């Protein structure tokens, strides 16, 4: 009986492995639009897809980044500079893409661009600080996706949204986790809506990687600015020691950030090129063995573990 069960399990895993290794044909005929190609995941993905022979439409925030990417890739990569938090820019980018892809439609869109600051203790921030992140990480994704969906539907293509493990387990204060929870929810609803059209929606869930989002210097400056702008009563309640220990924690977090960005971009590539892509791609063993299991634990357990080593406010009980 046990032998039969193990045999069936082995066959199931073998079939799963075979199914996930099937890659689409005619990749060279497919166009993919990627946001946030200045640095990090977006920049590396554009280069990977270029090497696979796919046609890449890369969106950058600055002219310099766009020019550098063009110099480092083949003629299959075309760049555009735009701010995707501006709906006028998004509409212009949509027209630009439509003139390039024509009747073929757009095979894939990768909503990769995002920010992680302002991020510090919630009470040190304002509504404007929260909105800044949500506007980029969530509302920007929604706006870009909605505008490009007609082109995606025409190609029966793919939508790849970059969320985060922070969208499954809230691991920091501020708007970042809120925005990534929103990306997860938006992607789930979009996946169900697009299924009748033959469009697949995939979610990428990275953990900590050495990108602009995890830049220690930027986060330290953000914490200092928020601390300086907080009221005297708030600073007194938390205490200088809390502020100093918060800075020290940022040094520790930077140490655990992985430098192998290909762990994430390989998942993005699979989502775009596989016949049967995954719905979710959780990248890294830390996600598989720690963050995801913890997201299912009772709140009292996950809170206890996540609060270990955290600084205590001066006025704490």
C-alpha positions as CSV (number, residue, x, y, z in Angstrom):
1,X,0.0,0.0,0.0
2,X,2.8,2.4,1.0
3,X,4.7,1.4,-2.1
4,X,1.7,2.2,-4.4
5,X,1.3,5.6,-2.6
6,X,4.9,6.5,-3.1
7,X,4.8,5.4,-6.7
8,X,1.8,7.6,-7.4
9,X,3.4,10.5,-5.7
10,X,6.6,10.0,-7.7
11,X,4.6,9.9,-11.0
12,X,2.7,13.0,-10.0
13,X,5.9,14.9,-9.3
14,X,7.4,13.6,-12.6
15,X,4.4,14.8,-14.5
16,X,4.4,18.1,-12.7
17,X,8.1,18.6,-13.6
18,X,7.5,17.7,-17.3
19,X,4.5,20.0,-17.5
20,X,6.4,23.0,-16.2
21,X,9.3,22.4,-18.5
22,X,7.2,22.9,-21.7
23,X,8.2,26.2,-23.3
24,X,6.2,28.1,-25.9
25,X,7.3,28.2,-29.6
26,X,8.0,31.3,-31.7
27,X,9.2,33.4,-28.8
28,X,11.0,35.7,-31.2
29,X,7.6,36.9,-32.5
30,X,6.4,38.0,-29.0
31,X,6.5,41.4,-27.5
32,X,6.9,42.0,-23.7
33,X,6.5,45.4,-22.0
34,X,8.4,45.8,-18.7
35,X,8.2,48.7,-16.2
36,X,11.1,49.7,-13.9
37,X,14.0,48.8,-16.2
38,X,16.4,51.4,-14.8
39,X,18.0,48.9,-12.4
40,X,17.3,45.7,-10.6
41,X,14.9,43.0,-11.7
42,X,13.5,45.0,-14.6
43,X,16.9,45.8,-16.1
44,X,18.1,42.2,-15.8
45,X,14.9,40.7,-17.2
46,X,15.0,42.9,-20.3
47,X,18.5,41.6,-21.0
48,X,17.5,37.9,-20.3
49,X,14.5,38.1,-22.7
50,X,16.6,39.8,-25.3
51,X,19.0,36.8,-25.2
52,X,16.0,34.5,-25.6
53,X,15.2,36.4,-28.8
54,X,12.0,38.1,-27.5
55,X,11.1,41.7,-28.4
56,X,11.3,43.8,-25.3
57,X,9.7,47.2,-24.8
58,X,11.4,48.6,-21.7
59,X,10.1,51.5,-19.6
60,X,12.6,53.5,-17.7
61,X,12.2,56.5,-15.4
62,X,15.3,58.4,-16.7
63,X,16.8,59.1,-20.1
64,X,20.2,58.0,-18.9
65,X,18.9,54.5,-17.8
66,X,17.1,54.1,-21.1
67,X,20.2,54.9,-23.1
68,X,22.4,52.6,-21.0
69,X,20.0,49.7,-21.5
70,X,19.9,50.3,-25.3
71,X,23.7,50.2,-25.4
72,X,23.8,46.9,-23.5
73,X,21.3,45.1,-25.5
74,X,20.4,44.3,-29.1
75,X,18.0,46.1,-31.5
76,X,15.2,43.8,-30.2
77,X,15.0,46.1,-27.1
78,X,13.3,49.4,-27.5
79,X,13.0,51.8,-24.6
80,X,10.6,54.5,-23.5
81,X,10.9,57.1,-20.7
82,X,7.8,57.7,-18.7
83,X,6.3,58.1,-15.2
84,X,3.6,55.5,-14.8
85,X,2.0,57.3,-11.9
86,X,0.8,59.8,-14.5
87,X,-2.2,58.5,-16.4
88,X,-1.3,60.8,-19.3
89,X,2.1,59.2,-19.6
90,X,0.4,55.7,-19.4
91,X,-1.9,56.6,-22.2
92,X,1.0,57.8,-24.3
93,X,3.0,54.6,-23.6
94,X,0.0,52.5,-24.6
95,X,-0.2,54.3,-28.0
96,X,3.5,53.9,-28.5
97,X,3.3,50.1,-27.8
98,X,0.2,49.7,-30.0
99,X,2.0,51.3,-33.0
100,X,4.8,48.8,-32.5
101,X,2.9,45.5,-31.9
102,X,0.1,46.3,-34.4
103,X,-2.3,43.4,-34.9
104,X,-0.1,40.9,-33.1
105,X,-1.0,42.4,-29.8
106,X,1.2,42.5,-26.7
107,X,2.2,39.0,-25.4
108,X,3.2,40.1,-21.9
109,X,3.4,42.9,-19.4
110,X,5.6,42.8,-16.4
111,X,4.6,45.3,-13.6
112,X,7.9,45.4,-11.9
113,X,8.5,49.1,-11.0
114,X,8.1,49.8,-7.3
115,X,9.4,51.7,-4.3
116,X,9.7,50.9,-0.6
117,X,10.1,54.3,1.1
118,X,8.9,56.2,3.1
119,X,9.0,53.3,5.6
120,X,9.4,53.5,9.3
121,X,7.2,53.4,12.4
122,X,3.6,54.1,11.3
123,X,3.2,56.9,13.9
124,X,6.1,58.8,12.5
125,X,4.5,59.1,9.1
126,X,1.7,60.9,7.4
127,X,-1.1,60.0,5.0
128,X,1.0,61.5,2.3
129,X,3.8,59.1,3.1
130,X,1.5,56.1,2.8
131,X,-0.1,57.4,-0.4
132,X,3.3,57.8,-2.1
133,X,4.0,54.1,-1.9
134,X,0.5,53.0,-2.6
135,X,0.3,55.3,-5.7
136,X,3.3,53.7,-7.2
137,X,3.1,50.0,-6.1
138,X,-0.6,49.5,-6.4
139,X,-2.5,52.2,-8.2
140,X,0.3,52.5,-10.8
141,X,0.1,48.7,-11.4
142,X,-3.7,48.9,-11.8
143,X,-3.6,51.9,-14.2
144,X,-0.9,50.4,-16.4
145,X,-2.6,47.0,-16.5
146,X,-6.1,48.4,-17.4
147,X,-4.7,50.4,-20.2
148,X,-2.7,47.5,-21.7
149,X,-5.3,44.8,-21.3
150,X,-6.9,45.2,-24.8
151,X,-3.5,44.6,-26.3
152,X,-2.9,41.6,-24.0
153,X,-6.3,40.1,-24.8
154,X,-5.6,40.4,-28.5
155,X,-2.5,38.1,-28.1
156,X,-4.0,35.8,-25.4
157,X,-1.0,36.9,-23.4
158,X,0.3,37.2,-19.9
159,X,0.2,39.7,-17.1
160,X,3.0,39.3,-14.5
161,X,2.7,41.4,-11.4
162,X,5.5,41.7,-8.9
163,X,4.1,41.6,-5.4
164,X,6.3,40.5,-2.5
165,X,6.5,38.1,0.4
166,X,5.4,41.2,2.3
167,X,2.1,40.8,0.5
168,X,1.5,37.5,2.2
169,X,3.0,38.3,5.6
170,X,3.2,41.9,6.9
171,X,6.8,42.3,7.9
172,X,7.3,46.0,8.1
173,X,5.4,49.2,8.9
174,X,4.4,51.8,6.4
175,X,2.7,51.5,3.0
176,X,4.9,48.9,1.4
177,X,3.2,45.8,2.8
178,X,-0.2,47.4,2.3
179,X,0.5,48.0,-1.4
180,X,1.8,44.5,-2.0
181,X,-1.3,43.0,-0.3
182,X,-3.3,45.1,-2.7
183,X,-1.3,43.7,-5.7
184,X,-2.0,40.2,-4.6
185,X,-5.8,40.9,-4.3
186,X,-5.9,42.8,-7.7
187,X,-4.0,40.0,-9.4
188,X,-6.4,37.3,-8.0
189,X,-9.5,39.2,-9.2
190,X,-7.9,39.9,-12.6
191,X,-6.9,36.3,-13.1
192,X,-10.5,35.1,-12.7
193,X,-11.7,37.8,-15.1
194,X,-9.1,37.1,-17.7
195,X,-9.4,33.3,-17.7
196,X,-12.3,33.3,-20.3
197,X,-10.1,35.4,-22.6
198,X,-7.2,32.9,-22.5
199,X,-5.0,35.5,-20.6
200,X,-2.9,34.2,-17.7
201,X,-2.1,36.3,-14.7
202,X,1.0,35.4,-12.6
203,X,2.3,36.8,-9.3
204,X,6.0,37.1,-8.4
205,X,6.7,37.1,-4.6
206,X,10.4,38.0,-3.9
207,X,11.8,38.4,-0.4
208,X,14.9,40.5,0.3
209,X,17.2,41.2,-2.6
210,X,20.0,43.7,-3.2
211,X,18.1,46.2,-5.3
212,X,17.3,49.9,-5.0
213,X,14.2,49.0,-2.9
214,X,16.5,47.6,-0.1
215,X,19.1,50.4,-0.3
216,X,20.3,50.9,3.2
217,X,21.3,54.5,2.8
218,X,17.9,55.5,1.4
219,X,16.1,53.8,4.2
220,X,18.3,55.4,6.9
221,X,17.7,58.8,5.4
222,X,14.0,58.1,5.3
223,X,13.9,57.0,9.0
224,X,15.9,60.1,10.0
225,X,13.6,62.4,8.1
226,X,10.5,60.9,9.6
227,X,12.0,61.0,13.1
228,X,12.9,64.6,12.7
229,X,9.5,65.6,11.4
230,X,7.6,63.7,14.2
231,X,6.1,65.7,17.0
232,X,8.0,66.2,20.3
233,X,5.5,64.0,22.1
234,X,6.0,61.1,19.7
235,X,9.8,61.3,19.9
236,X,9.6,61.4,23.7
237,X,7.3,58.4,23.8
238,X,9.5,56.3,21.5
239,X,12.8,57.5,22.8
240,X,16.2,58.1,21.2
241,X,17.3,54.6,21.9
242,X,14.4,53.2,19.8
243,X,15.4,55.5,16.9
244,X,19.1,54.4,17.2
245,X,18.2,50.7,17.3
246,X,15.9,51.1,14.3
247,X,18.9,52.4,12.4
248,X,21.0,49.4,13.5
249,X,18.3,46.9,12.3
250,X,18.6,48.4,8.8
251,X,22.3,47.4,8.8
252,X,21.3,43.8,9.7
253,X,18.6,43.6,7.0
254,X,21.1,44.7,4.3
255,X,23.3,41.7,5.2
256,X,20.5,39.2,4.5
257,X,19.7,40.6,1.1
258,X,20.5,38.2,-1.7
259,X,22.6,39.5,-4.6
260,X,21.4,36.8,-7.0
261,X,18.6,38.7,-8.8
262,X,18.3,35.9,-11.4
263,X,16.3,33.9,-8.8
264,X,13.5,36.4,-9.4
265,X,14.0,37.1,-13.1
266,X,14.1,33.4,-13.9
267,X,10.6,33.2,-12.4
268,X,9.5,36.1,-14.5
269,X,10.9,34.5,-17.6
270,X,9.2,31.3,-16.9
271,X,5.9,33.1,-16.3
272,X,6.2,34.6,-19.8
273,X,7.6,31.7,-21.7
274,X,6.1,28.5,-20.2
275,X,3.1,26.8,-21.7
276,X,1.8,26.2,-18.2
277,X,3.0,29.0,-15.9
278,X,2.5,29.0,-12.2
279,X,-0.1,31.3,-10.6
280,X,2.4,32.3,-7.9
281,X,6.2,32.3,-7.9
282,X,7.7,32.5,-4.4
283,X,11.4,33.0,-4.8
284,X,14.1,31.8,-2.4
285,X,14.2,29.2,0.3
286,X,13.6,31.8,3.0
287,X,10.2,32.4,1.5
288,X,9.4,28.7,1.2
289,X,10.7,27.7,4.6
290,X,10.0,30.8,6.7
291,X,7.7,33.5,5.4
292,X,5.0,31.5,3.8
293,X,4.7,28.9,6.7
294,X,4.6,31.8,9.2
295,X,1.7,33.5,7.2
296,X,-0.5,30.5,8.1
297,X,0.4,30.3,11.8
298,X,-1.8,31.7,14.5
299,X,-1.3,35.5,14.9
300,X,0.0,35.2,18.5
301,X,2.8,32.9,17.3
302,X,3.8,34.9,14.2
303,X,3.7,38.2,16.2
304,X,5.9,36.7,18.9
305,X,8.6,35.6,16.4
306,X,8.5,38.8,14.3
307,X,8.7,41.0,17.3
308,X,11.8,39.3,18.7
309,X,14.8,41.6,18.6
310,X,12.6,44.6,17.8
311,X,13.4,47.9,19.8
312,X,11.1,48.8,22.7
313,X,9.7,52.3,23.0
314,X,10.7,54.4,26.0
315,X,7.1,54.5,27.2
316,X,6.4,50.8,26.7
317,X,4.8,48.8,29.5
